[in-house]
Each structure stands twice: as C-alpha cells, then as structure tokens.
Amino acid sequence: MSMYLITVTGKLLIILAVTSDSHLHTPMYFFLSNLSLADIGFISTTLPKALVNIQTQSKSISYGGCLIQMTFFHLFGCLDDLLLTVMAYDRFVAICHPLHYTVIMNPRHCGLLVLVSFFFSLLDSQLHISMVSQLTFCTDVKIPRFFCDLTQLFKFACSDTFINIILIYCFGVIFGGVPFSGILFSYSRIVSSNFTRQDPEKFKGRDWISLVYVLQI
C-alpha cells in the first residue's frame, strides 16, 4: 500500500510541477506529465485489486472485473509505450533538427500527438476486449488471481482459441514492436548524428542530459 501511494504521489508531483512552473511548459515536459498520468492509470488497474484481495483474503476476480481490468490495462500500457515513442521523437527533432524544433513541435502538434497516442491505445484495448467477447464459456468464469489476462480466459473457453492466440501475437507486434522500433530509430539517429557532425562540440551538454533523462524514464 505504501509503495503504491508513494508512486502515485511522485507522479502527481511531477504533473503539479510541470503545470505550475512556466519554465517547464515545453514539449518534453508536456509529454512527461501525460506519461505520469498514464503511469498512474496503469498501476491503478492491478495494485488496488491486489490490495483488496489481501484485505478480504480473496484470491479471485470475476469475469466482469476481468474485462474492466483488461480494458484499462491495455489502454494505459499501450499509451505508456506510445508516449515514450513520442518523447523519443521529440528528442530526435530537438537534437537533430534544432532550427525547426519550435515549428515542428508546436503546441497544436504536441496535443495532436497525445490524442493520436490515446486513440491507438483505445483501439488496442477494444481489440482485446472484442476478442474476449467472441469467446464462449461452459461455466461461470472466475479467475483465481488478482490479475486477469487473456491466456487465463482462454483456459475457460469452450470455443477454439487458435485464431485468438494468433491475433494476440499480431497485436503485440503492432502495438508493442512498432513503438519500440520507433524509439530505437530515434535514439540511433541521435547518436549517429553526433558522430557525423564536423564539430562534435556543438552537441551540447544539455542535449545529452535531456537524452539520458528520457532514456531513464
């Protein structure tokens, strides 16, 4: 319980600091505040249920609770990945195209990137829920854990789940592999641009600091 409260408090303090300090009203910190908000939602999908189970000595989750948990788990999990990709793109533009940074990363564009990230996260979440809704179950479903995932539900299904398993891997490649590839591409271009410059000294220390800071997140 204490670790959960500490984590949520830390994320809220980040959001408060970014919104209250005008010097932090930059694209990087705008994305960071949204990432902190997504992190709060992500950890809140599983930890509260685990704490309730500990208090009530219960070790199961109902089918309805499973669907709700799965919806928000995939929503905020995918949103985390996409926001990290957006932050990597932000650092790529700031370091590799500094003269065009203010034009490319204008407030409207930043807001659009967050909205698009949320849209694809919602799409990923709804695709997983639609797969579950098409399954048929022979008995009442009650997962003997505080965390619900598709593999657990497939064990209770009477219908064939082969196609569903294939779709899970496809969704994983699209919504997980593509953002990861985008992050690798952005940071590889940043590092390579530093070594291909005629004057590496122009790669300012603050650029390295911001790059390392985002990588630590």
C-alpha positions in Angstrom: 0.0 0.0 0.0 2.8 2.4 0.9 4.7 1.8 -2.3 1.5 2.4 -4.3 0.8 5.7 -2.5 4.5 6.8 -2.9 4.4 6.0 -6.7 1.1 7.9 -7.2 2.3 10.8 -5.1 5.5 11.1 -7.1 3.7 11.1 -10.4 1.2 13.7 -9.2 4.1 15.9 -8.0 5.6 15.7 -11.5 2.3 16.8 -13.0 1.9 19.6 -10.5 5.5 20.8 -11.1 5.0 20.9 -14.8 1.7 22.7 -14.7 2.7 25.2 -12.1 6.2 26.2 -13.4 6.1 28.2 -16.7 9.7 27.3 -17.4 8.6 23.7 -17.8 5.9 24.5 -20.4 7.9 22.8 -23.1 7.0 19.8 -25.3 9.3 17.4 -23.4 7.7 18.2 -20.0 4.2 18.2 -21.6 4.8 14.7 -22.7 6.3 13.8 -19.4 3.2 15.0 -17.5 1.0 12.9 -19.8 3.3 9.9 -19.3 3.0 10.3 -15.5 -0.8 10.4 -15.8 -0.8 7.3 -17.9 1.5 5.6 -15.3 -0.9 6.4 -12.5 -3.7 4.8 -14.6 -1.5 1.7 -15.4 -0.5 0.9 -11.8 -4.1 1.6 -10.6 -5.5 -1.2 -12.8 -3.9 -4.0 -10.8 -2.4 -2.8 -7.4 -5.8 -1.7 -5.8 -7.3 -5.1 -6.7 -4.3 -6.9 -5.2 -4.6 -4.8 -2.0 -8.4 -5.6 -1.8 -7.7 -9.3 -2.2 -5.1 -9.2 0.6 -7.6 -7.4 2.9 -10.5 -9.7 2.1 -8.4 -12.9 1.9 -9.9 -13.4 -1.6 -7.7 -14.7 -4.5 -10.1 -14.4 -7.5 -11.5 -11.8 -9.9 -14.9 -12.1 -11.6 -15.4 -12.1 -15.4 -16.8 -8.6 -15.3 -14.0 -7.3 -13.2 -11.6 -9.1 -15.5 -12.9 -7.3 -18.6 -12.7 -3.9 -16.8 -9.2 -4.6 -15.6 -8.1 -5.8 -19.1 -9.6 -2.7 -20.8 -7.6 -0.2 -18.7 -4.5 -2.4 -18.5 -4.1 -2.5 -22.3 -5.2 1.2 -22.6 -2.7 2.6 -20.3 0.0 0.1 -21.1 -0.2 0.9 -24.8 -0.4 4.6 -24.0 2.8 4.4 -22.0 4.6 2.8 -25.0 3.3 5.4 -27.5 4.1 8.3 -25.2 7.7 7.1 -24.8 7.9 6.9 -28.6 6.6 10.4 -28.9 9.2 11.6 -26.3 11.9 9.9 -28.3 10.7 11.7 -31.4 10.7 15.0 -29.5 14.4 14.5 -28.6 15.2 13.5 -32.2 13.7 16.7 -33.5 15.3 18.8 -30.8 18.8 17.4 -31.3 18.9 16.6 -35.0 16.8 19.4 -36.3 17.1 22.2 -33.7 16.4 25.0 -36.1 13.0 23.5 -37.0 12.1 22.4 -33.5 9.8 25.2 -32.5 8.0 24.9 -35.8 7.6 21.1 -35.7 6.9 20.7 -32.0 4.3 23.5 -31.7 1.6 23.2 -29.1 -1.0 22.1 -31.6 1.3 19.3 -33.0 2.1 18.2 -29.4 -1.5 18.0 -28.5 -2.3 16.1 -31.7 0.5 13.5 -30.9 -1.0 12.8 -27.5 -4.5 12.5 -28.9 -3.3 10.1 -31.6 -1.5 8.1 -29.0 -4.6 7.8 -26.9 -6.7 6.9 -29.9 -4.4 4.0 -30.9 -4.2 2.9 -27.2 -8.0 2.8 -27.0 -8.1 0.8 -30.3 -5.7 -1.7 -28.9 -7.8 -2.1 -25.7 -11.0 -2.5 -27.6 -9.5 -5.1 -30.0 -8.5 -7.2 -27.0 -12.0 -6.9 -25.4 -13.7 -7.7 -28.7 -11.7 -11.0 -28.9 -12.8 -11.9 -25.4 -16.5 -11.1 -26.2 -16.4 -13.6 -29.0 -15.4 -16.5 -26.8 -18.0 -18.9 -25.3 -17.6 -20.3 -21.8 -19.1 -23.6 -20.5 -19.0 -22.5 -16.8 -19.0 -19.3 -14.8 -15.6 -17.6 -15.2 -13.7 -16.7 -12.0 -10.0 -16.1 -12.4 -8.1 -17.4 -9.3 -5.8 -14.4 -9.3 -5.9 -10.6 -8.8 -4.6 -10.0 -12.3 -6.6 -11.1 -15.4 -5.0 -11.8 -18.8 -6.2 -13.3 -22.0 -4.3 -16.6 -21.5 -6.2 -17.2 -18.3 -9.5 -16.6 -20.0 -8.6 -18.9 -22.9 -8.3 -21.8 -20.4 -12.0 -21.4 -19.6 -13.2 -21.1 -23.2 -15.1 -23.9 -24.9 -14.6 -22.4 -28.3 -11.5 -22.7 -30.4 -8.9 -20.1 -29.4 -6.2 -20.7 -32.0 -7.2 -17.6 -34.1 -7.4 -15.5 -30.9 -3.8 -16.5 -29.9 -2.5 -15.6 -33.4 -4.2 -12.2 -33.1 -2.6 -11.6 -29.7 0.8 -12.0 -31.3 -0.1 -9.8 -34.2 -1.4 -7.1 -31.8 1.8 -7.4 -29.8 3.9 -6.9 -32.8 1.9 -3.9 -34.0 1.3 -2.1 -30.7 4.5 -3.2 -29.0 7.1 -3.7 -31.7 6.3 -0.6 -33.8 6.7 1.8 -30.8 9.9 0.0 -29.7 11.3 0.3 -33.2 10.4 4.0 -33.3 12.3 4.5 -30.0 15.4 2.7 -31.3 15.3 4.5 -34.6 15.1 8.0 -32.9 17.9 7.4 -30.4 20.1 5.7 -33.0 19.7 8.7 -35.3 20.5 11.0 -32.4 23.7 9.1 -31.5 24.8 8.8 -35.1 24.2 12.4 -35.8 26.6 13.3 -33.0 29.4 11.3 -34.6 28.8 12.5 -38.1 28.9 16.2 -37.2 32.0 18.1 -38.2 32.1 19.7 -34.8 31.0 17.3 -32.1 31.4 20.1 -29.5 28.2 21.5 -30.9 26.3 18.6 -29.3 25.6 20.5 -26.1 25.8 19.0 -22.7 22.2 19.8 -22.1 21.3 17.7 -25.1 23.0 14.7 -23.5 21.3 15.4 -20.2 17.9 15.6 -21.8 18.6 12.4 -23.8 19.8 10.5 -20.8 16.8 11.8 -18.7 14.3 10.5 -21.2 16.1 7.1 -21.5 16.0 6.7 -17.7 12.2 7.1 -17.8 
